[in-house]
Amino acid sequence: MQPIKIGTRGSKLALWQAYHVANLLKAKGLASEIITIDTKGDQILDVSIAKIGSKGVFTEELEVQLASGDIDIAVHSAKDMQSSLPEEFELIAFTEREKVNDIILSHREGIDYKNPSIPLVLGTSSTRRVATLKHYYPHIQTVEVRGNLQTRIAKMEAGLCDGLLLAYAGAHRMGFDPLIRHELSLDEFTPAVGQGSVGIEAAVNLDPKIRAEIIAATHHAETGYRLVAERSYLKVLEGGCSIPVFALAVVENGVLRLRGGIVSLDGTERIIHEVEGENNQAEELGKLLAEKVLQSGGERILKEIKTTLKK
Ligand SMILES: NCc1[nH]cc(CCC(=O)O)c1CC(=O)O
């Protein structure tokens, strides 16, 4: 068999993910090679993702290469994958999930984010994180910061902000554990759909034998059920990464429990519900959660958000 060609963006985190997949393949005796591809999302650094339109900014160029067969699979942060893919492509595997929490990272020790009398400025570019901060910690100021983790840290150290609000998974993978000052609660900072997992995308016409071998080497079943449930929720809400929806599924004692909701951009309203069932009901659970969220005010909040983001 030819080495499996893995397509990835060129950022350090993306490369970590690609090598992670290469290592999983290698452990099952499958050779691979890594091919880096520049995407629109990497080039446009001065405009917020919410404004570029999240659909596929990081994935389009990789899909061109998947379609032409120049690469066999594309590796992405599962979180950055839009909820519905063009019909020629599919997500075939999700690697075992890392810890899903958001964290506060800072070059300074002693960051106190809970005391309203201590001013604090946090950098983030996620509407979910900004809105969640406004909801629980309205005294915290936020500033938009984009670019890869290394760039963001440099901006923070240059004085842009006191700390960064990030995913644990990315900070940990880039070796920044010593700068992690707080791990935020999953009840307050319920993560984005897919946070902490790496998704593998392929063209639907990929050779079925290669496809099966890749899945056997990389797919983590429990993570898969969790991600299917979360992504099914996201699909109804049409979240992309710019709308502040969140969902986290866990498997406990054989029960798949999905919690998720939406928060208004100004943080005044936060809706969250929970549903549970079996692993093979993951898709339905996502839809059920969406129904509950939409019916209890989510529909109105979603409309308001879409109107605001279009301006
Ligand atoms: N939106 C960017 C992005 N996509 C994936 C991660 C982190 C790794 C992960 O959650 O899988 C990050 C950075 C962040 O949110 O701090």
The ligand as an SDF file (V2000), in Angstrom:
LIG
                    3D

 16 16  0  0  0  0  0  0  0  0999 V2000
  -10.9300   27.8080   17.1050 N   0  0  0  0  0  0  0  0  0  0  0  0
   -9.5340   27.5310   17.0770 C   0  0  0  0  0  0  0  0  0  0  0  0
   -9.1940   26.2400   17.7160 C   0  0  0  0  0  0  0  0  0  0  0  0
   -9.5620   25.0820   17.1600 N   0  0  0  0  0  0  0  0  0  0  0  0
   -9.1780   24.0610   18.0040 C   0  0  0  0  0  0  0  0  0  0  0  0
   -8.5500   24.6340   19.1000 C   0  0  0  0  0  0  0  0  0  0  0  0
   -7.9950   23.9290   20.2550 C   0  0  0  0  0  0  0  0  0  0  0  0
   -7.9220   22.4320   20.1770 C   0  0  0  0  0  0  0  0  0  0  0  0
   -9.2560   21.7650   20.2390 C   0  0  0  0  0  0  0  0  0  0  0  0
  -10.1930   22.2310   20.9130 O   0  0  0  0  0  0  0  0  0  0  0  0
   -9.3860   20.7120   19.6140 O   0  0  0  0  0  0  0  0  0  0  0  0
   -8.5560   26.0120   18.9210 C   0  0  0  0  0  0  0  0  0  0  0  0
   -7.9720   27.0310   19.8210 C   0  0  0  0  0  0  0  0  0  0  0  0
   -8.8350   27.3870   21.0000 C   0  0  0  0  0  0  0  0  0  0  0  0
  -10.0680   27.3250   20.9340 O   0  0  0  0  0  0  0  0  0  0  0  0
   -8.2700   27.7780   22.0250 O   0  0  0  0  0  0  0  0  0  0  0  0
  1  2  1  0
  2  3  1  0
  3  4  1  0
  3 12  2  0
  4  5  1  0
  5  6  2  0
  6  7  1  0
  6 12  1  0
  7  8  1  0
  8  9  1  0
  9 10  2  0
  9 11  1  0
 12 13  1  0
 13 14  1  0
 14 15  2  0
 14 16  1  0
M  END
$$$$
